[in-house]
Amino acid sequence: MATGSTAVRADSLHYRSDLLLNGSILLALLLAGYGWPQLDALFGLGIAFYILWSAVQIARESTAILMDKELPGDVAEQMLALVILLANPSNFTFWVLLGYALLLIAAGLTLWSMLQYLRAAWPHLRTTVEKK
């Protein structure tokens, strides 16, 4: 089960890198017995690049969180619309009208993005269905 936590991802990277390193040491010892002692260094470089790549991904995600990255426009509009509508449930004022308008705009943006994703995925979906 994925938690979405950056700390959990970093801890998971730590355990995965330990597992990879220990496994590669055992494999390198086995292969060195068959005359390939240089593979130890290649395994180490591969694991180092994997750790570096994963650490950069985690650092980017952490930086986005720490720098308070802005929400996507449709999500921000939905949140604002809900706050407006919850604050004025019984009065039909300008703010309620604005809340409904923002909800309609957010729904339109959501439908637009869904159509764009579907349009991009359609060729793959057609070939998958035709193969069956």
N, CA, C and O atoms as a Tinker XYZ file with bonds, in Angstrom:
   528  protein
     1  N      0.846000   -1.174000    0.000000    73     2
     2  CA     0.000000    0.000000    0.000000    64     1     3
     3  C      0.896000    1.243000    0.000000    63     2     4     5
     4  O      1.771000    1.385000    0.854000    81     3
     5  N      0.674000    2.120000   -0.942000    73     3     6
     6  CA     1.481000    3.340000   -1.068000    64     5     7
     7  C      0.917000    4.432000   -0.164000    63     6     8     9
     8  O     -0.285000    4.697000   -0.158000    81     7
     9  N      1.812000    5.058000    0.597000    73     7    10
    10  CA     1.371000    6.119000    1.498000    64     9    11
    11  C      1.510000    7.496000    0.873000    63    10    12    13
    12  O      0.812000    8.428000    1.270000    81    11
    13  N      2.402000    7.638000   -0.101000    73    11    14
    14  CA     2.646000    8.942000   -0.700000    64    13    15
    15  C      3.600000    9.800000    0.112000    63    14    16    17
    16  O      3.853000   10.950000   -0.247000    81    15
    17  N      4.132000    9.262000    1.195000    73    15    18
    18  CA     5.027000   10.016000    2.061000    64    17    19
    19  C      6.441000   10.024000    1.485000    63    18    20    21
    20  O      6.966000    8.988000    1.076000    81    19
    21  N      7.043000   11.204000    1.460000    73    19    22
    22  CA     8.414000   11.326000    0.979000    64    21    23
    23  C      9.382000   10.638000    1.938000    63    22    24    25
    24  O     10.365000   10.041000    1.501000    81    23
    25  N      9.114000   10.716000    3.224000    73    23    26
    26  CA     9.983000   10.063000    4.209000    64    25    27
    27  C      9.948000    8.553000    4.044000    63    26    28    29
    28  O     10.981000    7.895000    4.166000    81    27
    29  N      8.781000    7.999000    3.769000    73    27    30
    30  CA     8.668000    6.557000    3.561000    64    29    31
    31  C      9.392000    6.153000    2.278000    63    30    32    33
    32  O     10.034000    5.103000    2.237000    81    31
    33  N      9.296000    6.979000    1.228000    73    31    34
    34  CA    10.013000    6.676000   -0.011000    64    33    35
    35  C     11.523000    6.698000    0.213000    63    34    36    37
    36  O     12.240000    5.842000   -0.306000    81    35
    37  N     12.004000    7.664000    0.979000    73    35    38
    38  CA    13.438000    7.749000    1.260000    64    37    39
    39  C     13.896000    6.546000    2.084000    63    38    40    41
    40  O     14.961000    5.983000    1.829000    81    39
    41  N     13.098000    6.157000    3.062000    73    39    42
    42  CA    13.438000    4.990000    3.874000    64    41    43
    43  C     13.413000    3.722000    3.023000    63    42    44    45
    44  O     14.260000    2.843000    3.184000    81    43
    45  N     12.454000    3.634000    2.131000    73    43    46
    46  CA    12.378000    2.490000    1.224000    64    45    47
    47  C     13.598000    2.430000    0.310000    63    46    48    49
    48  O     14.123000    1.350000    0.037000    81    47
    49  N     14.046000    3.586000   -0.160000    73    47    50
    50  CA    15.261000    3.629000   -0.986000    64    49    51
    51  C     16.456000    3.101000   -0.198000    63    50    52    53
    52  O     17.292000    2.377000   -0.737000    81    51
    53  N     16.529000    3.466000    1.067000    73    51    54
    54  CA    17.623000    2.994000    1.920000    64    53    55
    55  C     17.624000    1.468000    2.000000    63    54    56    57
    56  O     18.668000    0.838000    1.832000    81    55
    57  N     16.454000    0.871000    2.255000    73    55    58
    58  CA    16.382000   -0.585000    2.360000    64    57    59
    59  C     16.656000   -1.260000    1.016000    63    58    60    61
    60  O     17.350000   -2.275000    0.960000    81    59
    61  N     16.110000   -0.696000   -0.071000    73    59    62
    62  CA    16.358000   -1.273000   -1.398000    64    61    63
    63  C     17.833000   -1.208000   -1.766000    63    62    64    65
    64  O     18.384000   -2.159000   -2.321000    81    63
    65  N     18.473000   -0.079000   -1.455000    73    63    66
    66  CA    19.896000    0.039000   -1.794000    64    65    67
    67  C     20.730000   -0.942000   -0.974000    63    66    68    69
    68  O     21.688000   -1.516000   -1.492000    81    67
    69  N     20.379000   -1.143000    0.298000    73    67    70
    70  CA    21.083000   -2.150000    1.110000    64    69    71
    71  C     20.901000   -3.547000    0.524000    63    70    72    73
    72  O     21.857000   -4.318000    0.431000    81    71
    73  N     19.673000   -3.868000    0.131000    73    71    74
    74  CA    19.389000   -5.177000   -0.445000    64    73    75
    75  C     20.148000   -5.368000   -1.760000    63    74    76    77
    76  O     20.748000   -6.419000   -1.989000    81    75
    77  N     20.120000   -4.352000   -2.619000    73    75    78
    78  CA    20.846000   -4.444000   -3.886000    64    77    79
    79  C     22.349000   -4.589000   -3.661000    63    78    80    81
    80  O     23.010000   -5.392000   -4.320000    81    79
    81  N     22.876000   -3.811000   -2.731000    73    79    82
    82  CA    24.316000   -3.867000   -2.473000    64    81    83
    83  C     24.726000   -5.235000   -1.942000    63    82    84    85
    84  O     25.709000   -5.808000   -2.411000    81    83
    85  N     23.996000   -5.757000   -0.984000    73    83    86
    86  CA    24.339000   -7.066000   -0.428000    64    85    87
    87  C     24.167000   -8.174000   -1.465000    63    86    88    89
    88  O     24.988000   -9.088000   -1.541000    81    87
    89  N     23.107000   -8.094000   -2.258000    73    87    90
    90  CA    22.906000   -9.084000   -3.310000    64    89    91
    91  C     23.997000   -9.021000   -4.369000    63    90    92    93
    92  O     24.456000  -10.052000   -4.862000    81    91
    93  N     24.408000   -7.808000   -4.715000    73    91    94
    94  CA    25.456000   -7.673000   -5.737000    64    93    95
    95  C     26.805000   -8.167000   -5.211000    63    94    96    97
    96  O     27.610000   -8.692000   -5.980000    81    95
    97  N     27.059000   -8.006000   -3.921000    73    95    98
    98  CA    28.307000   -8.520000   -3.342000    64    97    99
    99  C     28.346000  -10.041000   -3.431000    63    98   100   101
   100  O     29.361000  -10.627000   -3.807000    81    99
   101  N     27.228000  -10.669000   -3.080000    73    99   102
   102  CA    27.184000  -12.130000   -3.169000    64   101   103
   103  C     27.342000  -12.602000   -4.610000    63   102   104   105
   104  O     28.066000  -13.560000   -4.880000    81   103
   105  N     26.659000  -11.921000   -5.541000    73   103   106
   106  CA    26.775000  -12.280000   -6.949000    64   105   107
   107  C     28.183000  -12.030000   -7.470000    63   106   108   109
   108  O     28.709000  -12.833000   -8.240000    81   107
   109  N     28.797000  -10.931000   -7.062000    73   107   110
   110  CA    30.155000  -10.612000   -7.503000    64   109   111
   111  C     31.158000  -11.638000   -6.961000    63   110   112   113
   112  O     32.097000  -12.014000   -7.662000    81   111
   113  N     30.965000  -12.086000   -5.732000    73   111   114
   114  CA    31.850000  -13.124000   -5.185000    64   113   115
   115  C     31.704000  -14.426000   -5.963000    63   114   116   117
   116  O     32.689000  -15.107000   -6.246000    81   115
   117  N     30.481000  -14.758000   -6.298000    73   115   118
   118  CA    30.236000  -15.968000   -7.075000    64   117   119
   119  C     30.867000  -15.866000   -8.466000    63   118   120   121
   120  O     31.506000  -16.806000   -8.937000    81   119
   121  N     30.681000  -14.720000   -9.114000    73   119   122
   122  CA    31.226000  -14.530000  -10.457000    64   121   123
   123  C     32.756000  -14.398000  -10.441000    63   122   124   125
   124  O     33.421000  -14.782000  -11.403000    81   123
   125  N     33.307000  -13.860000   -9.361000    73   123   126
   126  CA    34.768000  -13.768000   -9.251000    64   125   127
   127  C     35.383000  -15.159000   -9.186000    63   126   128   129
   128  O     36.499000  -15.373000   -9.660000    81   127
   129  N     34.662000  -16.095000   -8.603000    73   127   130
   130  CA    35.135000  -17.472000   -8.563000    64   129   131
   131  C     35.199000  -18.102000   -9.944000    63   130   132   133
   132  O     35.967000  -19.036000  -10.177000    81   131
   133  N     34.374000  -17.577000  -10.872000    73   131   134
   134  CA    34.385000  -18.077000  -12.258000    64   133   135
   135  C     35.266000  -17.237000  -13.172000    63   134   136   137
   136  O     35.238000  -17.407000  -14.391000    81   135
   137  N     36.052000  -16.325000  -12.587000    73   135   138
   138  CA    37.027000  -15.578000  -13.377000    64   137   139
   139  C     36.575000  -14.206000  -13.838000    63   138   140   141
   140  O     37.188000  -13.642000  -14.745000    81   139
   141  N     35.519000  -13.640000  -13.246000    73   139   142
   142  CA    35.048000  -12.297000  -13.624000    64   141   143
   143  C     35.097000  -11.358000  -12.415000    63   142   144   145
   144  O     34.045000  -10.941000  -11.931000    81   143
   145  N     36.273000  -11.020000  -11.923000    73   143   146
   146  CA    36.357000  -10.173000  -10.730000    64   145   147
   147  C     35.993000   -8.714000  -11.003000    63   146   148   149
   148  O     35.669000   -7.991000  -10.061000    81   147
   149  N     36.033000   -8.259000  -12.241000    73   147   150
   150  CA    35.763000   -6.855000  -12.559000    64   149   151
   151  C     34.275000   -6.501000  -12.465000    63   150   152   153
   152  O     33.936000   -5.318000  -12.452000    81   151
   153  N     33.385000   -7.486000  -12.398000    73   151   154
   154  CA    31.954000   -7.182000  -12.338000    64   153   155
   155  C     31.549000   -6.528000  -11.022000    63   154   156   157
   156  O     30.509000   -5.873000  -10.955000    81   155
   157  N     32.347000   -6.693000   -9.987000    73   155   158
   158  CA    32.067000   -6.059000   -8.702000    64   157   159
   159  C     31.983000   -4.541000   -8.859000    63   158   160   161
   160  O     31.071000   -3.907000   -8.329000    81   159
   161  N     32.930000   -3.967000   -9.581000    73   159   162
   162  CA    32.939000   -2.511000   -9.790000    64   161   163
   163  C     31.736000   -2.076000  -10.625000    63   162   164   165
   164  O     31.143000   -1.032000  -10.354000    81   163
   165  N     31.372000   -2.860000  -11.631000    73   163   166
   166  CA    30.204000   -2.507000  -12.464000    64   165   167
   167  C     28.911000   -2.556000  -11.660000    63   166   168   169
   168  O     28.048000   -1.691000  -11.810000    81   167
   169  N     28.780000   -3.559000  -10.816000    73   167   170
   170  CA    27.600000   -3.628000   -9.949000    64   169   171
   171  C     27.532000   -2.407000   -9.032000    63   170   172   173
   172  O     26.469000   -1.815000   -8.845000    81   171
   173  N     28.679000   -2.042000   -8.467000    73   171   174
   174  CA    28.736000   -0.878000   -7.576000    64   173   175
   175  C     28.348000    0.405000   -8.294000    63   174   176   177
   176  O     27.609000    1.226000   -7.751000    81   175
   177  N     28.849000    0.583000   -9.523000    73   175   178
   178  CA    28.489000    1.777000  -10.295000    64   177   179
   179  C     27.003000    1.808000  -10.633000    63   178   180   181
   180  O     26.355000    2.851000  -10.544000    81   179
   181  N     26.475000    0.655000  -11.018000    73   179   182
   182  CA    25.047000    0.584000  -11.332000    64   181   183
   183  C     24.181000    0.930000  -10.135000    63   182   184   185
   184  O     23.210000    1.674000  -10.263000    81   183
   185  N     24.522000    0.401000   -8.985000    73   183   186
   186  CA    23.763000    0.692000   -7.766000    64   185   187
   187  C     23.934000    2.155000   -7.378000    63   186   188   189
   188  O     22.979000    2.786000   -6.925000    81   187
   189  N     25.122000    2.699000   -7.547000    73   187   190
   190  CA    25.354000    4.116000   -7.225000    64   189   191
   191  C     24.499000    5.020000   -8.108000    63   190   192   193
   192  O     23.920000    5.993000   -7.626000    81   191
   193  N     24.417000    4.699000   -9.404000    73   191   194
   194  CA    23.575000    5.506000  -10.295000    64   193   195
   195  C     22.097000    5.367000   -9.939000    63   194   196   197
   196  O     21.350000    6.342000  -10.013000    81   195
   197  N     21.673000    4.170000   -9.556000    73   195   198
   198  CA    20.279000    3.970000   -9.134000    64   197   199
   199  C     19.968000    4.799000   -7.885000    63   198   200   201
   200  O     18.924000    5.446000   -7.814000    81   199
   201  N     20.866000    4.780000   -6.909000    73   199   202
   202  CA    20.654000    5.551000   -5.686000    64   201   203
   203  C     20.633000    7.045000   -5.996000    63   202   204   205
   204  O     19.796000    7.780000   -5.471000    81   203
   205  N     21.549000    7.491000   -6.843000    73   203   206
   206  CA    21.592000    8.905000   -7.213000    64   205   207
   207  C     20.315000    9.330000   -7.916000    63   206   208   209
   208  O     19.741000   10.368000   -7.589000    81   207
   209  N     19.867000    8.537000   -8.877000    73   207   210
   210  CA    18.644000    8.873000   -9.620000    64   209   211
   211  C     17.439000    8.923000   -8.675000    63   210   212   213
   212  O     16.640000    9.858000   -8.740000    81   211
   213  N     17.308000    7.926000   -7.801000    73   211   214
   214  CA    16.191000    7.895000   -6.854000    64   213   215
   215  C     16.260000    9.056000   -5.872000    63   214   216   217
   216  O     15.235000    9.650000   -5.538000    81   215
   217  N     17.463000    9.382000   -5.410000    73   215   218
   218  CA    17.623000   10.495000   -4.467000    64   217   219
   219  C     17.251000   11.822000   -5.120000    63   218   220   221
   220  O     16.650000   12.683000   -4.476000    81   219
   221  N     17.600000   11.993000   -6.387000    73   219   222
   222  CA    17.225000   13.228000   -7.092000    64   221   223
   223  C     15.706000   13.322000   -7.216000    63   222   224   225
   224  O     15.139000   14.399000   -7.033000    81   223
   225  N     15.038000   12.199000   -7.525000    73   223   226
   226  CA    13.574000   12.211000   -7.614000    64   225   227
   227  C     12.948000   12.582000   -6.268000    63   226   228   229
   228  O     12.012000   13.381000   -6.217000    81   227
   229  N     13.456000   12.011000   -5.195000    73   227   230
   230  CA    12.925000   12.314000   -3.860000    64   229   231
   231  C     13.216000   13.771000   -3.497000    63   230   232   233
   232  O     12.372000   14.435000   -2.896000    81   231
   233  N     14.401000   14.275000   -3.854000    73   231   234
   234  CA    14.741000   15.673000   -3.567000    64   233   235
   235  C     13.825000   16.622000   -4.334000    63   234   236   237
   236  O     13.397000   17.640000   -3.789000    81   235
   237  N     13.522000   16.306000   -5.580000    73   235   238
   238  CA    12.592000   17.152000   -6.360000    64   237   239
   239  C     11.218000   17.192000   -5.716000    63   238   240   241
   240  O     10.607000   18.253000   -5.589000    81   239
   241  N     10.739000   16.019000   -5.310000    73   239   242
   242  CA     9.425000   15.951000   -4.671000    64   241   243
   243  C      9.427000   16.726000   -3.354000    63   242   244   245
   244  O      8.476000   17.451000   -3.060000    81   243
   245  N     10.488000   16.577000   -2.562000    73   243   246
   246  CA    10.589000   17.283000   -1.285000    64   245   247
   247  C     10.654000   18.794000   -1.491000    63   246   248   249
   248  O     10.038000   19.559000   -0.748000    81   247
   249  N     11.404000   19.213000   -2.502000    73   247   250
   250  CA    11.520000   20.641000   -2.783000    64   249   251
   251  C     10.172000   21.219000   -3.187000    63   250   252   253
   252  O      9.813000   22.321000   -2.771000    81   251
   253  N      9.425000   20.474000   -3.999000    73   251   254
   254  CA     8.100000   20.947000   -4.408000    64   253   255
   255  C      7.183000   21.106000   -3.201000    63   254   256   257
   256  O      6.399000   22.052000   -3.128000    81   255
   257  N      7.287000   20.177000   -2.258000    73   255   258
   258  CA     6.459000   20.261000   -1.056000    64   257   259
   259  C      6.910000   21.429000   -0.185000    63   258   260   261
   260  O      6.080000   22.200000    0.296000    81   259
   261  N      8.219000   21.563000    0.021000    73   259   262
   262  CA     8.735000   22.623000    0.883000    64   261   263
   263  C      8.512000   24.015000    0.294000    63   262   264   265
   264  O      8.304000   24.982000    1.028000    81   263
   265  N      8.556000   24.109000   -1.026000    73   263   266
   266  CA     8.368000   25.412000   -1.680000    64   265   267
   267  C      6.896000   25.729000   -1.905000    63   266   268   269
   268  O      6.565000   26.724000   -2.550000    81   267
   269  N      6.012000   24.886000   -1.374000    73   267   270
   270  CA     4.575000   25.097000   -1.446000    64   269   271
   271  C      4.121000   25.224000   -2.896000    63   270   272   273
   272  O      3.570000   26.245000   -3.307000    81   271
   273  N      4.362000   24.177000   -3.649000    73   271   274
   274  CA     3.991000   24.131000   -5.061000    64   273   275
   275  C      2.488000   24.352000   -5.200000    63   274   276   277
   276  O      1.692000   23.809000   -4.433000    81   275
   277  N      2.124000   25.140000   -6.170000    73   275   278
   278  CA     0.724000   25.494000   -6.384000    64   277   279
   279  C     -0.065000   24.302000   -6.902000    63   278   280   281
   280  O      0.434000   23.503000   -7.694000    81   279
   281  N     -1.300000   24.199000   -6.442000    73   279   282
   282  CA    -2.187000   23.140000   -6.915000    64   281   283
   283  C     -2.563000   23.391000   -8.370000    63   282   284   285
   284  O     -2.502000   24.532000   -8.830000    81   283
   285  N     -2.952000   22.348000   -9.103000    73   283   286
   286  CA    -3.461000   22.567000  -10.460000    64   285   287
   287  C     -4.679000   23.482000  -10.430000    63   286   288   289
   288  O     -5.407000   23.528000   -9.438000    81   287
   289  N     -4.896000   24.206000  -11.521000    73   287   290
   290  CA    -5.957000   25.207000  -11.570000    64   289   291
   291  C     -7.333000   24.658000  -11.282000    63   290   292   293
   292  O     -8.104000   25.283000  -10.554000    81   291
   293  N     -7.665000   23.493000  -11.839000    73   291   294
   294  CA    -9.015000   22.967000  -11.618000    64   293   295
   295  C     -9.241000   22.566000  -10.162000    63   294   296   297
   296  O    -10.351000   22.713000   -9.650000    81   295
   297  N     -8.206000   22.061000   -9.490000    73   295   298
   298  CA    -8.340000   21.684000   -8.076000    64   297   299
   299  C     -8.508000   22.934000   -7.212000    63   298   300   301
   300  O     -9.334000   22.952000   -6.300000    81   299
   301  N     -7.738000   23.963000   -7.495000    73   299   302
   302  CA    -7.848000   25.212000   -6.729000    64   301   303
   303  C     -9.226000   25.831000   -6.922000    63   302   304   305
   304  O     -9.812000   26.335000   -5.964000    81   303
   305  N     -9.752000   25.802000   -8.141000    73   303   306
   306  CA   -11.086000   26.354000   -8.391000    64   305   307
   307  C    -12.162000   25.558000   -7.670000    63   306   308   309
   308  O    -13.102000   26.137000   -7.127000    81   307
   309  N    -12.034000   24.254000   -7.660000    73   307   310
   310  CA   -13.008000   23.427000   -6.953000    64   309   311
   311  C    -12.988000   23.731000   -5.456000    63   310   312   313
   312  O    -14.040000   23.840000   -4.826000    81   311
   313  N    -11.793000   23.866000   -4.892000    73   311   314
   314  CA   -11.691000   24.149000   -3.465000    64   313   315
   315  C    -12.290000   25.510000   -3.128000    63   314   316   317
   316  O    -13.015000   25.643000   -2.142000    81   315
   317  N    -11.990000   26.518000   -3.940000    73   315   318
   318  CA   -12.538000   27.849000   -3.711000    64   317   319
   319  C    -14.051000   27.848000   -3.843000    63   318   320   321
   320  O    -14.752000   28.466000   -3.041000    81   319
   321  N    -14.555000   27.151000   -4.857000    73   319   322
   322  CA   -16.006000   27.089000   -5.059000    64   321   323
   323  C    -16.694000   26.419000   -3.878000    63   322   324   325
   324  O    -17.745000   26.879000   -3.430000    81   323
   325  N    -16.116000   25.344000   -3.375000    73   323   326
   326  CA   -16.730000   24.661000   -2.236000    64   325   327
   327  C    -16.724000   25.525000   -0.984000    63   326   328   329
   328  O    -17.693000   25.526000   -0.224000    81   327
   329  N    -15.644000   26.255000   -0.767000    73   327   330
   330  CA   -15.596000   27.149000    0.402000    64   329   331
   331  C    -16.669000   28.221000    0.278000    63   330   332   333
   332  O    -17.363000   28.520000    1.250000    81   331
   333  N    -16.807000   28.796000   -0.899000    73   331   334
   334  CA   -17.817000   29.840000   -1.104000    64   333   335
   335  C    -19.218000   29.282000   -0.894000    63   334   336   337
   336  O    -20.047000   29.904000   -0.230000    81   335
   337  N    -19.478000   28.107000   -1.462000    73   335   338
   338  CA   -20.815000   27.533000   -1.343000    64   337   339
   339  C    -21.124000   27.081000    0.080000    63   338   340   341
   340  O    -22.270000   27.176000    0.521000    81   339
   341  N    -20.127000   26.595000    0.798000    73   339   342
   342  CA   -20.368000   26.187000    2.177000    64   341   343
   343  C    -20.531000   27.382000    3.108000    63   342   344   345
   344  O    -21.216000   27.281000    4.125000    81   343
   345  N    -19.919000   28.496000    2.779000    73   343   346
   346  CA   -20.033000   29.681000    3.626000    64   345   347
   347  C    -21.386000   30.363000    3.461000    63   346   348   349
   348  O    -21.856000   31.012000    4.396000    81   347
   349  N    -22.018000   30.237000    2.315000    73   347   350
   350  CA   -23.303000   30.899000    2.039000    64   349   351
   351  C    -24.324000   29.885000    1.526000    63   350   352   353
   352  O    -24.756000   29.998000    0.379000    81   351
   353  N    -24.726000   28.903000    2.328000    73   351   354
   354  CA   -25.602000   27.858000    1.790000    64   353   355
   355  C    -27.032000   28.313000    1.504000    63   354   356   357
   356  O    -27.650000   27.818000    0.562000    81   355
   357  N    -27.572000   29.243000    2.292000    73   355   358
   358  CA   -28.987000   29.576000    2.128000    64   357   359
   359  C    -29.214000   30.860000    1.341000    63   358   360   361
   360  O    -30.291000   31.042000    0.773000    81   359
   361  N    -28.251000   31.736000    1.293000    73   359   362
   362  CA   -28.420000   33.000000    0.586000    64   361   363
   363  C    -27.948000   32.862000   -0.853000    63   362   364   365
   364  O    -26.846000   32.376000   -1.105000    81   363
   365  N    -28.774000   33.287000   -1.788000    73   363   366
   366  CA   -28.368000   33.270000   -3.184000    64   365   367
   367  C    -27.808000   34.648000   -3.504000    63   366   368   369
   368  O    -28.535000   35.553000   -3.913000    81   367
   369  N    -26.528000   34.783000   -3.313000    73   367   370
   370  CA   -25.855000   36.061000   -3.518000    64   369   371
   371  C    -24.869000   35.936000   -4.671000    63   370   372   373
   372  O    -24.776000   34.901000   -5.331000    81   371
   373  N    -24.143000   37.016000   -4.889000    73   371   374
   374  CA   -23.094000   37.009000   -5.909000    64   373   375
   375  C    -22.083000   35.912000   -5.631000    63   374   376   377
   376  O    -21.600000   35.264000   -6.559000    81   375
   377  N    -21.752000   35.694000   -4.339000    73   375   378
   378  CA   -20.741000   34.710000   -3.974000    64   377   379
   379  C    -21.196000   33.293000   -4.282000    63   378   380   381
   380  O    -20.401000   32.460000   -4.718000    81   379
   381  N    -22.475000   33.021000   -4.057000    73   379   382
   382  CA   -23.000000   31.696000   -4.382000    64   381   383
   383  C    -22.970000   31.483000   -5.895000    63   382   384   385
   384  O    -22.604000   30.409000   -6.373000    81   383
   385  N    -23.358000   32.520000   -6.643000    73   383   386
   386  CA   -23.304000   32.436000   -8.100000    64   385   387
   387  C    -21.862000   32.217000   -8.580000    63   386   388   389
   388  O    -21.615000   31.429000   -9.493000    81   387
   389  N    -20.922000   32.921000   -7.954000    73   387   390
   390  CA   -19.514000   32.746000   -8.283000    64   389   391
   391  C    -19.055000   31.323000   -7.956000    63   390   392   393
   392  O    -18.300000   30.722000   -8.720000    81   391
   393  N    -19.505000   30.790000   -6.830000    73   391   394
   394  CA   -19.152000   29.414000   -6.456000    64   393   395
   395  C    -19.639000   28.410000   -7.482000    63   394   396   397
   396  O    -18.904000   27.503000   -7.871000    81   395
   397  N    -20.894000   28.572000   -7.926000    73   395   398
   398  CA   -21.413000   27.673000   -8.951000    64   397   399
   399  C    -20.658000   27.838000  -10.273000    63   398   400   401
   400  O    -20.381000   26.856000  -10.961000    81   399
   401  N    -20.332000   29.064000  -10.617000    73   399   402
   402  CA   -19.583000   29.302000  -11.850000    64   401   403
   403  C    -18.207000   28.649000  -11.781000    63   402   404   405
   404  O    -17.758000   28.043000  -12.754000    81   403
   405  N    -17.537000   28.769000  -10.635000    73   403   406
   406  CA   -16.228000   28.133000  -10.477000    64   405   407
   407  C    -16.319000   26.614000  -10.542000    63   406   408   409
   408  O    -15.438000   25.960000  -11.100000    81   407
   409  N    -17.385000   26.049000   -9.973000    73   407   410
   410  CA   -17.568000   24.601000  -10.066000    64   409   411
   411  C    -17.769000   24.164000  -11.515000    63   410   412   413
   412  O    -17.236000   23.137000  -11.936000    81   411
   413  N    -18.539000   24.942000  -12.279000    73   411   414
   414  CA   -18.749000   24.610000  -13.688000    64   413   415
   415  C    -17.449000   24.712000  -14.477000    63   414   416   417
   416  O    -17.172000   23.867000  -15.328000    81   415
   417  N    -16.654000   25.737000  -14.200000    73   415   418
   418  CA   -15.371000   25.891000  -14.887000    64   417   419
   419  C    -14.444000   24.736000  -14.535000    63   418   420   421
   420  O    -13.780000   24.180000  -15.410000    81   419
   421  N    -14.397000   24.370000  -13.246000    73   419   422
   422  CA   -13.535000   23.265000  -12.824000    64   421   423
   423  C    -13.994000   21.951000  -13.452000    63   422   424   425
   424  O    -13.164000   21.140000  -13.864000    81   423
   425  N    -15.312000   21.734000  -13.530000    73   423   426
   426  CA   -15.820000   20.519000  -14.167000    64   425   427
   427  C    -15.456000   20.509000  -15.648000    63   426   428   429
   428  O    -15.089000   19.468000  -16.192000    81   427
   429  N    -15.557000   21.658000  -16.296000    73   427   430
   430  CA   -15.171000   21.742000  -17.706000    64   429   431
   431  C    -13.695000   21.446000  -17.913000    63   430   432   433
   432  O    -13.329000   20.735000  -18.849000    81   431
   433  N    -12.838000   21.992000  -17.040000    73   431   434
   434  CA   -11.408000   21.712000  -17.145000    64   433   435
   435  C    -11.096000   20.238000  -16.905000    63   434   436   437
   436  O    -10.225000   19.667000  -17.561000    81   435
   437  N    -11.806000   19.630000  -15.970000    73   435   438
   438  CA   -11.607000   18.204000  -15.699000    64   437   439
   439  C    -12.012000   17.370000  -16.909000    63   438   440   441
   440  O    -11.287000   16.458000  -17.306000    81   439
   441  N    -13.164000   17.678000  -17.494000    73   439   442
   442  CA   -13.596000   16.950000  -18.692000    64   441   443
   443  C    -12.625000   17.159000  -19.847000    63   442   444   445
   444  O    -12.323000   16.218000  -20.581000    81   443
   445  N    -12.139000   18.379000  -20.013000    73   443   446
   446  CA   -11.182000   18.671000  -21.079000    64   445   447
   447  C     -9.909000   17.837000  -20.907000    63   446   448   449
   448  O     -9.418000   17.251000  -21.872000    81   447
   449  N     -9.376000   17.782000  -19.683000    73   447   450
   450  CA    -8.150000   17.012000  -19.466000    64   449   451
   451  C     -8.405000   15.521000  -19.666000    63   450   452   453
   452  O     -7.539000   14.816000  -20.183000    81   451
   453  N     -9.591000   15.023000  -19.261000    73   451   454
   454  CA    -9.915000   13.619000  -19.478000    64   453   455
   455  C     -9.988000   13.307000  -20.975000    63   454   456   457
   456  O     -9.515000   12.258000  -21.414000    81   455
   457  N    -10.571000   14.204000  -21.749000    73   455   458
   458  CA   -10.639000   14.001000  -23.194000    64   457   459
   459  C     -9.252000   14.006000  -23.819000    63   458   460   461
   460  O     -8.987000   13.229000  -24.737000    81   459
   461  N     -8.364000   14.870000  -23.336000    73   459   462
   462  CA    -7.003000   14.908000  -23.871000    64   461   463
   463  C     -6.257000   13.610000  -23.564000    63   462   464   465
   464  O     -5.545000   13.084000  -24.420000    81   463
   465  N     -6.419000   13.092000  -22.342000    73   463   466
   466  CA    -5.782000   11.823000  -21.992000    64   465   467
   467  C     -6.347000   10.681000  -22.832000    63   466   468   469
   468  O     -5.597000    9.829000  -23.309000    81   467
   469  N     -7.652000   10.663000  -23.010000    73   467   470
   470  CA    -8.280000    9.624000  -23.808000    64   469   471
   471  C     -7.819000    9.697000  -25.258000    63   470   472   473
   472  O     -7.565000    8.670000  -25.886000    81   471
   473  N     -7.714000   10.903000  -25.782000    73   471   474
   474  CA    -7.249000   11.077000  -27.156000    64   473   475
   475  C     -5.812000   10.570000  -27.322000    63   474   476   477
   476  O     -5.473000    9.965000  -28.338000    81   475
   477  N     -4.985000   10.821000  -26.326000    73   475   478
   478  CA    -3.595000   10.356000  -26.388000    64   477   479
   479  C     -3.505000    8.837000  -26.238000    63   478   480   481
   480  O     -2.637000    8.209000  -26.844000    81   479
   481  N     -4.391000    8.243000  -25.442000    73   479   482
   482  CA    -4.327000    6.805000  -25.183000    64   481   483
   483  C     -5.126000    5.985000  -26.190000    63   482   484   485
   484  O     -4.980000    4.764000  -26.238000    81   483
   485  N     -5.966000    6.632000  -26.994000    73   483   486
   486  CA    -6.874000    5.888000  -27.874000    64   485   487
   487  C     -6.150000    4.931000  -28.832000    63   486   488   489
   488  O     -6.592000    3.791000  -28.967000    81   487
   489  N     -5.068000    5.331000  -29.498000    73   487   490
   490  CA    -4.405000    4.374000  -30.401000    64   489   491
   491  C     -3.938000    3.105000  -29.672000    63   490   492   493
   492  O     -4.048000    2.002000  -30.207000    81   491
   493  N     -3.427000    3.266000  -28.474000    73   491   494
   494  CA    -2.983000    2.105000  -27.695000    64   493   495
   495  C     -4.175000    1.245000  -27.286000    63   494   496   497
   496  O     -4.093000    0.018000  -27.329000    81   495
   497  N     -5.276000    1.870000  -26.892000    73   495   498
   498  CA    -6.461000    1.121000  -26.485000    64   497   499
   499  C     -7.040000    0.340000  -27.651000    63   498   500   501
   500  O     -7.469000   -0.800000  -27.475000    81   499
   501  N     -7.059000    0.932000  -28.842000    73   499   502
   502  CA    -7.588000    0.238000  -30.018000    64   501   503
   503  C     -6.760000   -0.971000  -30.363000    63   502   504   505
   504  O     -7.311000   -2.032000  -30.655000    81   503
   505  N     -5.438000   -0.838000  -30.338000    73   503   506
   506  CA    -4.587000   -1.987000  -30.690000    64   505   507
   507  C     -4.683000   -3.080000  -29.645000    63   506   508   509
   508  O     -4.579000   -4.260000  -29.979000    81   507
   509  N     -4.880000   -2.713000  -28.384000    73   507   510
   510  CA    -5.019000   -3.715000  -27.330000    64   509   511
   511  C     -6.314000   -4.507000  -27.503000    63   510   512   513
   512  O     -6.327000   -5.727000  -27.341000    81   511
   513  N     -7.402000   -3.808000  -27.832000    73   511   514
   514  CA    -8.691000   -4.483000  -28.009000    64   513   515
   515  C     -8.673000   -5.348000  -29.267000    63   514   516   517
   516  O     -9.227000   -6.447000  -29.264000    81   515
   517  N     -8.047000   -4.873000  -30.340000    73   515   518
   518  CA    -7.996000   -5.632000  -31.583000    64   517   519
   519  C     -7.175000   -6.904000  -31.445000    63   518   520   521
   520  O     -7.448000   -7.880000  -32.143000    81   519
   521  N     -6.177000   -6.926000  -30.567000    73   519   522
   522  CA    -5.354000   -8.110000  -30.371000    64   521   523
   523  C     -6.114000   -9.221000  -29.683000    63   522   524   525
   524  O     -5.807000  -10.397000  -29.876000    81   523
   525  N     -7.103000   -8.863000  -28.880000    73   523   526
   526  CA    -7.869000   -9.874000  -28.135000    64   525   527
   527  C     -8.884000  -10.450000  -29.038000    63   526   528
   528  O     -9.648000  -11.324000  -28.629000    81   527
